[in-house]
Amino acid sequence: MKKIVFPGVIILFVFLMFPAPEAKAMDPVTLSLLAPVAIKAFQTASPYIIRGLTGFAKGCVKVGKDMVDFFRLPLGMGQIMFLFPFGYFKSGVRNLVLGGIAPFKLCIHTLILPVLLFGANINI
C-alpha cells in the first residue's frame, strides 16, 4: 500500500506546487499580421467544420433515442407480466426486445460520436 500512496502523494505535490504556466497575450503587431491568415484558414475549413458538427448532432440524436429506448425494457416486462390478458403481449415482447438491444446500440453510437465529429457518414 505504501508503494502506491507515497508516489501518488509526491506526484500530487509536484502538480499542485508547480502548476502549468498561464498563457500570455501576443503583441498587437503579431496579432494584426496573423489575423488575415486565420480568417482565410477559417473560411477554408468552415464547410468541413459545419459538416462535422451536423454529423455529430445527428449522432447525439441517435444516442438520445437509444437512451429513451432503454426504458422499453421495464415497460415490456410490465406489459408481458400484467397486461397480457388485455392483448398487450405482442407489444410487450416488442418493447422487451427493443429495450434489450438498446444498451448495445447506445454503446455503439456513443463510440462512433468522435468519428462523426470529423465528418464521416456512418449509418448504423
Buried (B, 14 or more C-beta within 10 A) or exposed (E): EEEEEEEEEEEEEEEEEEEEEEEEEEEEEEEEEEEEEEEEEEEEEEEEEEBBEEBBEBBBEBBEBBBEBBEBBEBBBBBBEEEEEEEBBEBBBEBBEBBBBBBEBBEBBBEBBEBBBEBEEEEE
